[in-house]
Amino acid sequence: MRAHSRSYPDASFLDAYDFRPGAELIGGTVPYDRPAELRRSFERLAGDQGLLHITLSLPAGLRADRDLWTRTILTQLGQMDLPPYATPWITARHTDAHCDHIHVAVALRCFD
């Protein structure tokens, strides 16, 4: 598995890229309605702490099911010292690439 992460000051990547047409919702701790609404929610939840965008991808030819991707995300967040059930996050899969991969948006502030 390959991981890549980048910090963002706002959540524009959510509706511009992560949840573009054809993206598949995998899961998260923030309710998903529409990309524009999700963007506003994440910016409110992040406050001045910022956002993290994580891309996880498998080698070409391998594919994970929704349950395996969810367990992978929970593990990744835990390894980053982000409590996975207390941290706002959501993830989408893109199936239009040469490898199975997901994008995870994380607000770097706990719900509490």
C-alpha positions in Angstrom: 0.0 0.0 0.0 1.2 3.5 -0.8 0.1 6.5 1.2 0.4 10.2 0.4 -0.8 13.1 2.5 -1.1 16.8 2.2 -2.4 19.6 4.5 -5.0 22.1 3.2 -6.3 25.4 4.7 -9.8 24.8 3.3 -11.9 21.9 2.1 -12.2 22.8 -1.6 -10.6 19.5 -2.6 -13.7 17.7 -1.4 -16.1 18.9 -4.0 -13.4 19.7 -6.6 -11.8 16.3 -6.5 -12.6 13.7 -3.8 -16.3 13.6 -4.4 -16.3 14.4 -8.1 -18.9 12.6 -10.2 -18.4 8.9 -10.1 -16.7 8.8 -6.7 -18.0 6.1 -4.3 -18.6 6.9 -0.7 -16.7 4.4 1.5 -17.5 5.7 5.0 -16.6 8.2 7.7 -17.7 10.0 10.8 -19.3 13.0 9.1 -22.7 12.6 7.4 -22.6 13.0 3.6 -25.3 14.7 1.7 -23.8 16.8 -1.2 -20.2 17.8 -1.9 -20.8 21.5 -1.3 -22.5 20.8 2.1 -19.7 18.4 3.0 -17.2 21.1 2.3 -18.9 23.6 4.6 -19.2 21.0 7.3 -15.5 20.1 7.2 -14.4 23.8 7.2 -16.6 24.4 10.3 -15.3 21.2 12.0 -11.7 22.0 11.3 -11.8 25.5 12.5 -8.3 26.9 12.5 -6.7 23.5 12.9 -6.7 22.7 9.1 -7.5 19.7 7.1 -5.5 16.7 5.9 -6.0 14.9 2.6 -4.7 11.3 2.6 -4.6 9.2 -0.6 -4.1 5.4 -0.1 -3.6 3.2 -3.1 -3.0 -0.4 -3.9 -0.7 -1.8 -6.5 -2.3 -2.3 -10.0 -4.4 -5.4 -10.2 -5.4 -5.5 -6.5 -8.7 -4.4 -5.2 -10.0 -4.0 -1.6 -13.7 -4.2 -0.6 -15.4 -1.5 1.5 -14.8 -3.3 4.8 -11.0 -3.7 4.2 -10.7 0.0 3.1 -12.6 1.0 6.3 -10.3 -1.1 8.5 -7.3 0.3 6.7 -8.4 3.9 7.3 -9.1 3.3 11.0 -5.6 1.8 11.3 -4.0 4.7 9.4 -5.7 7.3 11.5 -4.7 5.5 14.7 -1.1 5.3 13.6 -1.2 9.1 13.1 -2.5 9.6 16.7 -5.9 10.7 15.3 -8.6 8.9 17.3 -10.7 7.4 14.4 -14.1 7.6 16.1 -13.5 11.1 17.6 -12.0 12.7 14.5 -14.1 14.0 11.6 -13.2 12.1 8.4 -14.8 10.8 5.3 -13.5 8.8 2.4 -14.3 8.2 -1.3 -13.0 5.7 -3.8 -12.1 6.5 -7.4 -12.5 3.6 -9.8 -11.4 5.5 -12.9 -7.7 5.0 -12.4 -5.2 2.2 -13.1 -5.1 1.2 -9.4 -7.7 0.9 -6.6 -7.4 4.0 -4.4 -9.2 6.1 -1.9 -9.1 9.7 -0.7 -9.6 10.5 3.0 -10.5 14.0 4.2 -9.7 14.6 7.9 -10.4 17.6 10.0 -7.5 18.0 12.4 -9.6 18.6 15.4 -11.7 16.1 17.5 -15.5 16.4 17.8 -15.1 17.3 21.5 
